[in-house]
Amino acid sequence: MLCVDASMVMRLVAVPYDETVEALFDSWQDIQLVAPSLLLYEVTNALHRYHRAGYFGSGDAKDALRAALAIPIDYFADTVLHIEARQIAEELSLPATYDAHYLALSKRLGIEFWTADRKLANIAHKSGLDWVNCYEAA
C-alpha cells in the first residue's frame, strides 16, 4: 500500500505527458494506492484551472478527469483524518491542511507517501518524515 497526492495524479493525466511518472504508476500496479478523498477535489479543480487558463480545451480537461477517476485508488474520508491533518499541519507549520491530509493518512497506515511537491517533501524531511518521497521530472 502507498499514498499518492494530487500532484502525482496531475503529472500522470495532464499535459505535458510524463513517461517516467507513468512508468512509476505502472510499477505500482500490484500495490494498493490510497489517498484522502480530497485528491478528487484537487485534481478536478486543477484541471478546471488548466482549462480556464487555456492550457487545454474542455474536451482535454474532461478526458484528463476521466483518466484520473479511472486510477485504482482507494479513498478515505473519515472525520478523524481531519483531526489528524490539522495536528500535522500545526506541527509542521503548514499554511493549510490540504497536504497534511495525505501525510496524516500515510502516517496512520504506516505507508510511503509520494508527492511531486518538492517544497512539501523538504518540510516533511526536515521534520523526520522519511517515508515521504518526492517525484521529480527528469
MINU-772667 format. One line per field, with one value per residue: residue in three letters; residue number from 1; chain; z, y, x of N, C-alpha, C, O, CB in turn. Coordinates in Angstrom, 2 decimals. Glycine has a CB too. Layout:
MINU-772667
aa = [Ala;...];
i = [NUM;...];
ch = [A;...];
n.up = [Z;...];
n.north = [Y;...];
n.east = [X;...];
ca.up = [Z;...];
ca.north = [Y;...];
ca.east = [X;...];
c.up = [Z;...];
c.north = [Y;...];
c.east = [X;...];
o.up = [Z;...];
o.north = [Y;...];
o.east = [X;...];
cb.up = [Z;...];
cb.north = [Y;...];
cb.east = [X;...];
//
This chain:
MINU-772667
aa = [Met;Leu;Cys;Val;Asp;Ala;Ser;Met;Val;Met;Arg;Leu;Val;Ala;Val;Pro;Tyr;Asp;Glu;Thr;Val;Glu;Ala;Leu;Phe;Asp;Ser;Trp;Gln;Asp;Ile;Gln;Leu;Val;Ala;Pro;Ser;Leu;Leu;Leu;Tyr;Glu;Val;Thr;Asn;Ala;Leu;His;Arg;Tyr;His;Arg;Ala;Gly;Tyr;Phe;Gly;Ser;Gly;Asp;Ala;Lys;Asp;Ala;Leu;Arg;Ala;Ala;Leu;Ala;Ile;Pro;Ile;Asp;Tyr;Phe;Ala;Asp;Thr;Val;Leu;His;Ile;Glu;Ala;Arg;Gln;Ile;Ala;Glu;Glu;Leu;Ser;Leu;Pro;Ala;Thr;Tyr;Asp;Ala;His;Tyr;Leu;Ala;Leu;Ser;Lys;Arg;Leu;Gly;Ile;Glu;Phe;Trp;Thr;Ala;Asp;Arg;Lys;Leu;Ala;Asn;Ile;Ala;His;Lys;Ser;Gly;Leu;Asp;Trp;Val;Asn;Cys;Tyr;Glu;Ala;Ala];
i = [1;2;3;4;5;6;7;8;9;10;11;12;13;14;15;16;17;18;19;20;21;22;23;24;25;26;27;28;29;30;31;32;33;34;35;36;37;38;39;40;41;42;43;44;45;46;47;48;49;50;51;52;53;54;55;56;57;58;59;60;61;62;63;64;65;66;67;68;69;70;71;72;73;74;75;76;77;78;79;80;81;82;83;84;85;86;87;88;89;90;91;92;93;94;95;96;97;98;99;100;101;102;103;104;105;106;107;108;109;110;111;112;113;114;115;116;117;118;119;120;121;122;123;124;125;126;127;128;129;130;131;132;133;134;135;136;137;138];
ch = [A;A;A;A;A;A;A;A;A;A;A;A;A;A;A;A;A;A;A;A;A;A;A;A;A;A;A;A;A;A;A;A;A;A;A;A;A;A;A;A;A;A;A;A;A;A;A;A;A;A;A;A;A;A;A;A;A;A;A;A;A;A;A;A;A;A;A;A;A;A;A;A;A;A;A;A;A;A;A;A;A;A;A;A;A;A;A;A;A;A;A;A;A;A;A;A;A;A;A;A;A;A;A;A;A;A;A;A;A;A;A;A;A;A;A;A;A;A;A;A;A;A;A;A;A;A;A;A;A;A;A;A;A;A;A;A;A;A];
n.up = [0.00;-0.74;-0.52;-2.64;-3.90;-5.21;-6.89;-7.99;-9.45;-11.27;-12.79;-14.13;-15.68;-16.96;-19.43;-19.70;-21.14;-19.20;-19.29;-17.40;-14.92;-15.57;-15.87;-13.23;-11.93;-13.28;-12.24;-9.79;-10.05;-8.72;-6.19;-3.60;-3.98;-2.12;-0.92;0.54;0.13;-0.70;-2.80;-5.17;-5.39;-5.56;-7.97;-9.84;-9.60;-10.36;-13.04;-14.09;-13.72;-15.39;-17.86;-17.87;-17.96;-20.47;-21.15;-22.06;-24.03;-23.36;-23.87;-23.59;-20.88;-19.76;-20.61;-19.27;-16.63;-16.57;-16.94;-14.57;-12.67;-13.24;-12.23;-10.09;-7.03;-3.58;-1.59;1.32;3.77;6.41;9.54;11.55;10.18;9.44;11.87;12.53;10.38;10.79;13.12;12.24;10.34;12.04;13.58;11.61;10.76;8.49;5.92;5.27;5.55;3.57;2.28;4.56;5.03;3.36;4.47;7.03;6.53;5.42;7.58;9.51;8.35;8.14;5.83;2.69;1.26;-1.71;-3.54;-5.86;-5.06;-4.22;-2.23;-0.11;0.41;1.29;3.68;5.12;5.28;6.79;9.17;9.89;8.61;7.03;5.30;3.29;-0.12;-3.01;-6.26;-9.03;-12.10;-14.83];
n.north = [-1.18;2.27;5.86;8.43;11.79;14.62;16.04;14.08;12.57;14.51;14.82;12.48;12.50;14.98;17.39;18.46;15.24;12.63;10.23;8.96;9.21;7.77;5.23;4.82;4.70;2.43;0.55;0.27;-1.30;-3.65;-2.81;-1.49;1.59;4.52;7.39;10.52;11.52;14.07;14.32;13.95;16.31;18.18;17.46;17.73;20.49;21.54;20.72;22.11;24.71;24.65;24.44;26.87;28.64;28.24;26.18;23.70;22.38;22.10;19.48;18.06;18.51;17.16;14.55;14.12;14.26;12.04;10.05;10.38;9.70;7.04;5.80;3.28;3.93;3.80;5.60;7.69;9.15;9.86;11.35;11.54;11.73;14.41;15.66;14.57;15.58;18.36;18.51;17.63;19.63;21.80;20.98;20.91;23.47;24.18;26.13;25.53;22.89;21.00;19.42;18.13;16.24;14.08;13.36;12.66;10.43;8.64;8.39;7.27;4.77;3.74;3.83;4.51;7.79;9.55;12.40;15.15;17.51;19.36;21.26;20.55;17.97;18.61;20.02;17.95;16.08;17.55;17.42;14.86;12.95;10.37;8.67;9.98;10.58;12.16;12.75;13.78;15.34;14.35];
n.east = [0.84;0.46;0.46;-0.67;-0.55;-2.44;-0.73;0.87;-0.98;-1.83;0.51;0.41;-1.93;-2.22;-1.18;2.21;2.85;4.19;6.39;7.99;6.68;4.43;5.55;6.31;3.79;2.87;4.63;3.55;1.31;0.56;0.26;-1.68;-3.13;-3.74;-5.56;-6.60;-10.02;-9.97;-8.16;-9.61;-11.10;-9.05;-7.72;-9.80;-10.30;-7.78;-7.62;-9.79;-8.86;-6.60;-7.90;-9.36;-7.24;-6.36;-4.63;-5.42;-8.17;-11.75;-12.61;-10.22;-9.71;-11.88;-11.28;-8.87;-9.76;-11.46;-9.53;-8.05;-10.00;-10.23;-8.01;-6.96;-7.55;-7.97;-10.12;-10.15;-12.22;-12.81;-13.87;-11.93;-9.57;-9.43;-8.97;-6.47;-4.99;-5.12;-3.61;-1.08;-0.55;-0.28;1.96;3.96;3.96;2.49;0.91;-1.70;-4.17;-4.44;-2.32;-1.52;-3.48;-2.84;-0.39;-1.24;-2.88;-1.02;0.74;-0.97;-1.55;0.95;2.57;4.35;4.46;3.85;4.69;4.75;5.53;8.04;8.61;6.86;7.85;10.45;9.88;8.68;10.81;12.66;11.38;11.70;10.17;10.66;9.38;8.24;8.21;9.55;8.67;10.43;10.54;12.58];
ca.up = [0.00;-0.67;-0.69;-3.65;-3.80;-6.46;-7.77;-8.72;-10.42;-12.33;-13.67;-14.91;-16.59;-17.60;-20.33;-20.67;-20.87;-18.46;-19.37;-16.18;-13.88;-16.00;-15.52;-11.78;-11.63;-13.78;-11.30;-8.60;-10.41;-7.74;-4.88;-3.33;-3.84;-1.27;-0.82;1.09;-0.95;-1.11;-4.07;-6.26;-5.47;-6.01;-9.37;-10.60;-9.59;-11.15;-14.45;-14.43;-13.80;-16.62;-18.97;-17.83;-18.33;-21.88;-21.37;-22.97;-24.24;-22.48;-24.10;-22.98;-19.43;-19.45;-20.79;-18.18;-15.42;-16.68;-16.70;-13.14;-11.94;-13.54;-11.50;-8.96;-5.74;-2.51;-0.96;2.73;4.07;7.76;10.29;12.33;9.29;9.51;13.16;12.40;9.41;11.44;14.06;11.47;9.77;13.12;13.93;10.53;10.43;7.11;5.80;5.09;5.95;2.43;2.19;5.81;4.95;2.78;5.48;8.13;6.09;5.30;8.94;10.15;7.76;8.19;4.44;1.97;0.62;-2.90;-3.98;-6.80;-4.43;-3.57;-1.01;0.92;0.75;2.09;5.02;5.76;5.60;7.90;10.38;10.14;7.96;5.98;4.44;2.24;-1.33;-3.97;-7.67;-9.77;-13.54;-15.28];
ca.north = [0.00;3.57;7.03;9.42;13.03;15.18;16.44;12.88;12.23;15.51;14.52;11.30;12.71;16.29;17.75;17.58;13.82;12.28;8.78;8.47;9.05;6.66;4.01;4.69;4.19;1.06;-0.31;0.12;-1.93;-4.68;-2.15;-0.75;3.03;5.17;8.85;11.15;11.88;15.41;14.22;14.11;17.73;18.91;17.17;18.36;21.92;21.83;20.56;23.24;25.90;24.50;24.77;28.32;29.36;27.99;25.17;22.75;22.60;21.47;18.04;17.54;18.53;16.05;13.30;14.01;13.94;10.63;9.24;10.45;8.94;5.62;5.26;2.49;4.48;3.69;6.92;7.78;10.40;9.80;12.60;11.53;12.17;15.87;15.99;14.21;16.50;19.65;18.38;17.59;20.97;22.64;20.52;21.24;24.89;24.29;27.25;24.98;21.49;20.11;18.45;17.37;15.09;12.97;12.96;12.01;9.10;7.82;8.12;6.36;3.44;3.31;3.57;5.58;8.84;10.08;13.71;15.85;18.82;19.38;22.07;19.71;16.90;19.20;20.27;16.63;15.50;18.32;17.01;13.45;12.05;9.74;7.87;10.88;10.50;13.21;12.50;14.97;15.08;14.36];
ca.east = [0.00;1.13;-0.41;-0.26;-1.32;-2.97;0.36;1.31;-2.02;-1.79;1.64;0.05;-3.07;-2.25;-0.11;2.87;2.90;5.39;6.57;8.63;5.67;3.59;6.29;6.23;2.45;2.82;5.36;2.70;0.04;0.21;0.25;-2.91;-2.94;-4.74;-5.49;-7.81;-10.95;-9.55;-7.46;-10.58;-11.43;-7.86;-7.47;-10.87;-10.05;-6.58;-7.97;-10.65;-7.99;-5.81;-8.79;-9.64;-6.01;-6.11;-3.61;-6.05;-9.59;-12.72;-12.58;-8.99;-9.90;-12.80;-10.55;-7.90;-10.51;-11.87;-8.33;-7.74;-11.02;-10.06;-6.86;-7.49;-7.13;-8.97;-10.21;-10.51;-12.91;-13.37;-13.73;-10.70;-8.49;-9.36;-8.34;-5.06;-4.39;-4.94;-2.50;0.16;-0.35;0.23;3.30;4.90;3.75;2.00;-0.03;-3.05;-4.22;-4.65;-1.22;-1.45;-4.39;-2.08;0.59;-1.96;-3.31;0.18;1.22;-1.92;-1.44;2.34;2.97;5.03;3.67;4.51;4.25;5.63;5.69;9.36;8.54;6.25;8.80;11.53;9.34;8.49;12.12;13.25;10.67;11.97;9.19;11.46;8.50;7.75;9.03;9.24;8.94;10.86;10.71;13.97];
c.up = [0.00;-1.00;-1.74;-3.47;-5.19;-7.41;-8.58;-9.79;-11.57;-13.29;-14.55;-15.99;-17.37;-18.52;-19.55;-20.19;-20.23;-18.41;-18.07;-15.07;-14.27;-15.65;-14.01;-11.38;-12.12;-12.84;-10.02;-8.88;-9.43;-6.32;-4.74;-3.13;-3.01;-1.28;-0.06;-0.09;-1.46;-2.47;-5.24;-6.47;-6.03;-7.50;-10.24;-10.70;-10.46;-12.64;-14.93;-14.61;-15.05;-17.83;-19.02;-18.25;-19.79;-22.16;-22.21;-22.98;-23.27;-22.63;-23.49;-21.46;-18.99;-19.56;-19.66;-16.86;-15.44;-16.40;-15.22;-12.32;-12.14;-12.82;-10.28;-7.62;-4.76;-1.72;0.48;3.00;5.46;8.54;11.09;11.48;9.33;10.80;13.09;11.45;10.04;12.41;13.33;10.86;10.83;13.46;12.89;10.10;8.96;7.04;5.64;5.45;4.79;2.36;3.42;5.82;4.38;3.79;6.61;7.74;5.99;6.67;9.62;9.65;7.78;6.82;3.84;1.38;-0.54;-3.32;-5.06;-6.29;-3.62;-2.26;0.15;1.36;1.61;3.53;5.79;6.17;6.75;9.23;10.66;9.51;6.76;5.06;3.35;1.08;-2.29;-5.37;-8.30;-11.20;-13.91;-16.13];
c.north = [1.24;4.68;7.96;10.67;13.53;15.59;15.26;12.51;13.23;15.26;13.30;11.63;14.02;16.48;18.59;16.13;13.46;10.76;8.21;8.27;7.94;5.33;3.76;4.13;2.75;0.10;-0.56;-0.67;-3.03;-4.13;-1.38;0.72;3.60;6.67;9.34;11.50;13.29;15.38;14.48;15.58;18.52;18.70;17.83;19.86;22.29;21.73;21.70;24.51;25.84;24.90;26.28;29.14;29.12;26.95;24.01;22.96;21.83;19.95;17.39;17.49;17.39;14.71;13.07;13.66;12.49;9.70;9.23;9.61;7.44;4.99;4.52;2.95;4.28;4.99;6.83;9.14;10.39;11.08;12.67;12.00;13.69;16.33;15.72;15.18;17.87;19.62;18.37;18.96;21.92;22.27;20.94;22.71;25.06;25.41;26.80;23.50;20.51;19.03;17.57;16.18;13.86;12.44;12.20;10.59;8.16;7.42;7.09;4.93;2.89;2.98;4.75;6.55;9.38;11.38;14.21;17.26;18.84;20.16;21.26;18.62;17.43;19.47;18.96;16.03;16.23;17.94;15.53;12.48;11.40;8.84;8.72;10.85;11.59;12.78;13.82;14.58;15.20;15.58];
c.east = [0.89;0.15;0.18;-1.11;-1.72;-1.86;0.89;0.29;-2.01;-0.63;1.35;-0.98;-3.05;-1.05;0.90;2.91;4.23;5.54;7.15;7.60;4.69;4.25;6.24;4.87;2.31;3.52;4.56;1.43;-0.38;0.19;-1.05;-2.57;-4.08;-4.51;-6.71;-8.73;-10.69;-8.86;-8.41;-10.94;-10.24;-7.60;-8.54;-10.66;-8.85;-6.88;-8.87;-9.80;-7.10;-6.65;-9.04;-8.42;-5.62;-5.03;-4.13;-7.54;-10.46;-12.70;-11.36;-9.11;-10.82;-12.08;-9.55;-8.59;-10.97;-10.68;-7.97;-8.72;-10.88;-8.87;-7.39;-6.90;-8.29;-8.94;-10.70;-11.14;-13.52;-13.07;-12.43;-9.52;-8.33;-8.67;-6.84;-4.33;-4.16;-3.77;-1.16;0.46;0.22;1.68;4.35;4.82;3.35;0.97;-1.49;-3.01;-4.34;-3.57;-1.16;-2.41;-3.67;-1.06;-0.08;-2.38;-2.11;0.71;0.32;-1.73;-0.01;2.90;3.71;4.02;4.49;3.86;5.20;5.90;6.98;9.33;7.95;7.21;9.94;11.08;9.21;9.83;12.80;12.61;10.83;10.99;9.86;10.65;7.84;8.74;8.59;9.64;9.36;11.11;12.18;14.27];
o.up = [0.65;-1.68;-1.74;-2.97;-6.20;-8.63;-9.73;-10.92;-12.73;-14.50;-15.60;-17.09;-18.33;-18.38;-18.76;-18.99;-20.66;-17.61;-17.70;-14.37;-13.40;-15.18;-13.57;-10.59;-11.44;-12.64;-9.26;-8.02;-9.32;-5.35;-5.67;-2.22;-3.17;-1.61;-0.01;-1.19;-2.55;-3.23;-6.20;-7.60;-6.86;-8.21;-11.27;-11.78;-11.21;-13.42;-16.05;-15.55;-15.69;-18.72;-20.08;-18.83;-20.30;-23.29;-22.97;-22.11;-22.47;-21.64;-22.93;-20.82;-17.99;-18.70;-19.15;-16.08;-14.43;-15.70;-14.68;-11.40;-11.32;-12.81;-9.51;-7.14;-5.08;-1.25;0.81;2.52;5.65;8.22;11.28;12.00;9.27;10.79;13.54;11.70;9.84;12.50;13.75;10.86;10.53;13.60;13.24;9.19;8.29;7.99;5.85;5.63;5.00;2.39;3.34;6.54;4.87;3.94;7.10;8.53;6.42;6.90;10.25;10.44;7.47;6.64;4.40;1.05;-0.39;-3.45;-5.15;-7.01;-2.47;-1.29;1.26;2.55;2.56;4.48;6.96;7.28;7.58;10.29;11.56;9.85;5.62;4.11;2.60;1.26;-2.38;-5.62;-8.10;-11.49;-13.38;-16.59];
o.north = [1.27;4.46;8.24;10.62;12.93;15.49;15.42;12.18;12.84;15.47;13.12;11.08;14.17;15.81;19.42;15.85;13.93;10.09;7.08;7.26;7.23;4.40;2.62;3.19;1.92;-1.03;-1.49;-0.72;-3.31;-4.89;-0.68;1.07;3.21;7.15;8.66;11.74;13.65;16.35;15.15;16.04;19.41;19.65;18.43;20.44;23.26;22.57;22.18;25.28;26.86;25.61;26.89;30.22;29.73;26.85;23.40;23.60;21.02;19.22;16.30;16.54;16.73;13.84;11.96;12.87;11.79;8.70;8.18;8.91;6.66;3.77;5.07;2.42;4.55;5.43;6.00;10.16;10.87;11.80;13.76;12.60;14.20;17.27;16.54;15.56;18.48;20.58;19.04;19.40;22.74;23.15;21.28;23.13;25.99;25.63;27.60;22.92;19.30;17.84;16.40;15.22;12.75;11.23;11.21;9.66;7.01;6.28;6.15;3.98;1.72;1.98;5.85;6.19;9.65;11.47;13.75;18.09;18.38;19.76;21.28;18.36;16.77;19.18;18.87;15.52;15.60;18.11;14.99;11.29;11.82;8.29;8.24;11.06;11.90;12.48;14.85;13.61;16.03;15.75];
o.east = [1.94;-0.86;1.38;-2.23;-1.37;-2.03;1.30;0.66;-2.17;-0.78;1.97;-0.92;-3.80;-0.02;0.46;2.99;5.28;4.90;6.84;7.64;4.18;3.59;6.14;4.79;1.69;3.07;4.86;0.54;-1.57;0.11;-1.47;-1.81;-5.24;-3.43;-7.73;-8.24;-11.14;-8.98;-8.04;-11.06;-10.42;-7.28;-8.23;-10.82;-8.91;-6.44;-8.73;-10.01;-6.87;-6.18;-8.96;-8.57;-4.68;-4.56;-3.38;-8.12;-9.99;-12.77;-11.44;-8.65;-10.56;-12.26;-9.41;-8.08;-10.88;-10.82;-7.62;-8.32;-11.35;-8.73;-8.18;-5.90;-9.44;-7.89;-11.55;-10.65;-14.64;-12.12;-11.88;-8.58;-7.21;-7.89;-6.04;-3.19;-3.11;-3.01;-0.22;1.61;1.09;2.53;5.48;5.53;3.81;0.23;-2.40;-1.94;-4.35;-3.89;-0.79;-2.18;-3.86;-0.89;0.46;-2.26;-2.19;1.09;0.82;-1.74;0.21;3.60;3.71;2.89;5.69;2.64;6.34;6.45;7.01;9.97;8.48;7.36;10.36;11.81;9.57;9.96;13.45;13.22;10.19;11.00;9.67;11.22;6.99;9.93;7.40;10.81;8.71;11.81;12.92;15.39];
cb.up = [1.22;-1.62;0.66;-5.09;-3.06;-6.17;-6.96;-7.74;-9.74;-11.73;-12.85;-13.99;-15.83;-16.55;-21.58;-20.94;-22.18;-17.02;-20.54;-15.71;-13.63;-17.53;-16.01;-11.10;-12.28;-15.18;-10.96;-8.07;-11.79;-7.83;-4.70;-2.10;-5.23;0.18;-2.22;1.94;-0.46;-0.06;-4.22;-5.96;-4.08;-5.20;-9.62;-9.95;-8.16;-10.78;-14.69;-13.32;-12.54;-16.77;-18.85;-16.41;-17.42;-22.52;-20.04;-22.58;-25.63;-22.78;-25.58;-23.39;-18.97;-20.38;-22.13;-18.03;-15.26;-18.09;-17.54;-12.66;-12.36;-15.03;-11.08;-9.16;-5.85;-1.58;-1.75;3.65;3.03;8.52;11.22;12.90;7.84;9.42;14.31;11.88;8.17;12.18;14.89;10.36;9.20;14.37;14.09;9.33;10.72;6.64;4.64;3.61;6.89;1.13;1.99;6.98;4.08;1.48;6.02;8.53;4.74;4.51;9.77;9.89;6.34;9.09;3.59;0.87;1.63;-4.05;-2.80;-8.22;-3.53;-4.51;-1.25;0.41;-0.54;1.45;4.95;4.81;4.37;7.65;10.26;11.58;7.52;6.61;5.29;2.77;-2.00;-3.59;-8.40;-9.13;-14.39;-16.06];
cb.north = [0.00;3.62;7.78;8.84;14.11;16.37;17.07;11.69;12.20;16.91;14.28;10.21;12.62;17.40;18.53;18.08;13.01;12.88;8.43;9.45;10.38;6.74;4.11;6.05;5.08;0.97;0.32;1.49;-2.51;-5.83;-1.20;-1.32;3.73;4.62;9.52;12.44;11.76;16.00;12.85;13.31;18.27;18.49;15.65;18.06;22.41;20.88;19.21;23.46;26.02;23.04;24.01;28.73;28.93;29.25;24.65;21.31;22.22;22.00;17.75;18.39;19.89;16.08;13.29;15.32;14.89;10.33;9.78;11.90;9.39;5.43;6.41;1.00;6.01;2.45;7.81;7.54;10.67;8.58;12.76;10.13;11.71;16.47;15.18;12.76;16.64;20.06;17.08;16.52;21.52;22.49;19.01;20.35;25.70;22.95;28.10;25.19;21.28;20.91;19.16;18.29;15.43;13.42;14.19;12.83;9.19;8.57;9.42;6.81;3.47;2.11;3.24;5.00;9.97;9.07;14.71;15.90;19.16;19.99;23.35;19.09;16.25;20.50;21.00;15.67;15.53;19.82;17.36;13.21;12.84;8.96;7.17;12.35;9.11;14.52;11.90;15.60;16.06;13.10];
cb.east = [-0.96;2.35;-0.60;-0.41;-0.51;-3.86;1.50;1.51;-3.41;-1.67;2.91;-0.49;-4.33;-2.29;-0.65;4.29;2.68;5.34;7.48;9.71;4.91;3.31;7.75;6.48;1.37;3.45;6.71;2.34;0.14;1.19;1.49;-3.66;-2.87;-4.67;-5.40;-7.46;-12.40;-8.61;-6.81;-11.85;-11.83;-6.64;-7.44;-12.24;-9.84;-5.44;-8.65;-11.73;-7.12;-5.30;-10.12;-10.08;-4.87;-5.73;-3.09;-5.71;-9.94;-14.12;-12.61;-7.78;-10.49;-14.02;-9.82;-7.10;-11.71;-12.45;-7.15;-7.77;-12.41;-9.90;-5.84;-7.19;-6.75;-8.69;-11.13;-9.27;-13.99;-12.83;-14.91;-10.42;-8.77;-10.77;-8.99;-4.92;-5.29;-6.22;-2.65;0.07;-1.68;-0.65;3.32;4.63;5.02;1.38;0.35;-3.56;-5.37;-4.67;0.11;-1.76;-5.62;-1.36;1.31;-3.18;-4.03;1.27;1.26;-3.35;-1.94;2.47;1.74;5.93;3.27;4.46;4.17;5.00;4.46;10.40;7.71;4.93;9.36;12.02;7.97;7.74;13.02;13.09;9.20;12.01;7.90;12.56;7.42;7.57;8.93;9.93;7.68;12.13;9.86;14.29];
//
